[in-house]
């Protein structure tokens, strides 16, 4: 289980999403655990988080855990999935 945080540029509103793998349905499950947002923003953030984490999982599966343990490779995988703070721009509308 992990977490992805989004922060609105103006106003500094912060929303935290929990992300975990649902073994029953074989898909990522997202849920808001910090902050508040309306249903439209929540759905948008959940799709965005599933996409980012899903991208990271796909890259990690292709590259393998041996190479993924390397700090440079790990950073490159997080960058490709837009999971680094500096690449991860706010997605709240």
C-alpha positions as CSV (number, residue, x, y, z in Angstrom):
1,X,0.0,0.0,0.0
2,X,1.2,3.5,-0.8
3,X,0.0,7.1,-0.9
4,X,0.0,9.9,-3.5
5,X,-0.5,13.5,-2.4
6,X,-1.8,16.3,-4.6
7,X,-1.7,20.0,-3.7
8,X,-3.6,22.8,-5.3
9,X,-1.2,25.6,-6.4
10,X,-3.5,28.4,-5.3
11,X,-4.8,28.1,-1.8
12,X,-2.5,25.2,-0.8
13,X,-5.4,22.7,-0.4
14,X,-3.9,19.2,0.0
15,X,-5.6,15.9,-0.8
16,X,-4.0,12.5,0.0
17,X,-5.0,9.4,-1.8
18,X,-4.2,5.9,-0.5
19,X,-3.4,3.4,-3.3
20,X,-3.4,-0.4,-2.9
21,X,-3.7,-3.5,-5.0
22,X,-7.1,-5.2,-4.9
23,X,-6.3,-8.9,-5.3
24,X,-10.0,-9.8,-5.7
25,X,-10.5,-7.6,-8.8
26,X,-6.9,-7.4,-9.9
27,X,-6.9,-3.6,-10.0
28,X,-5.6,-0.6,-8.1
29,X,-7.9,0.8,-5.5
30,X,-7.7,4.4,-4.5
31,X,-9.4,6.2,-1.6
32,X,-9.1,9.8,-0.1
33,X,-7.6,9.6,3.3
34,X,-6.5,13.2,3.8
35,X,-8.3,16.5,3.0
36,X,-11.6,17.0,1.2
37,X,-12.6,17.4,-2.4
38,X,-15.8,17.2,-4.4
39,X,-16.9,14.0,-6.3
40,X,-15.6,15.3,-9.7
41,X,-12.2,16.2,-8.3
42,X,-12.0,12.9,-6.4
43,X,-12.8,10.8,-9.5
44,X,-10.2,12.8,-11.5
45,X,-7.5,12.3,-8.8
46,X,-8.3,8.6,-8.5
47,X,-7.9,8.1,-12.2
48,X,-4.7,10.1,-12.2
49,X,-3.2,8.2,-9.3
50,X,-4.2,4.8,-10.8
51,X,-2.5,5.9,-14.0
52,X,0.7,7.0,-12.4
53,X,1.0,4.0,-10.0
54,X,0.0,1.6,-12.8
55,X,2.7,3.1,-15.1
56,X,5.3,2.6,-12.3
57,X,4.1,-1.0,-11.8
58,X,4.4,-1.7,-15.5
59,X,7.8,-0.2,-15.8
60,X,9.0,-2.1,-12.7
61,X,7.6,-5.4,-14.0
62,X,9.5,-4.9,-17.3
63,X,12.8,-3.8,-15.8
64,X,12.7,-6.2,-12.9
65,X,13.4,-5.7,-9.3
66,X,17.1,-6.3,-9.6
67,X,17.7,-3.2,-11.7
68,X,14.9,-1.4,-9.9
69,X,16.9,-1.6,-6.6
70,X,19.5,0.7,-8.2
71,X,18.9,4.3,-6.9
72,X,19.4,5.9,-10.4
73,X,17.1,3.4,-12.1
74,X,14.5,3.8,-9.3
75,X,14.5,7.6,-9.8
76,X,14.1,7.1,-13.5
77,X,11.1,4.8,-13.1
78,X,9.4,7.3,-10.6
79,X,10.1,10.1,-13.1
80,X,8.6,8.1,-16.0
81,X,5.5,7.5,-13.9
82,X,5.4,11.3,-12.9
83,X,5.6,10.2,-9.2
84,X,8.5,12.6,-8.3
85,X,7.3,15.7,-6.4
86,X,9.0,18.1,-8.9
87,X,7.3,16.3,-11.9
88,X,4.0,15.7,-10.2
89,X,2.0,18.9,-10.8
90,X,-1.3,19.5,-9.0
91,X,-4.2,17.9,-10.8
92,X,-7.1,19.4,-8.8
93,X,-9.4,21.6,-11.0
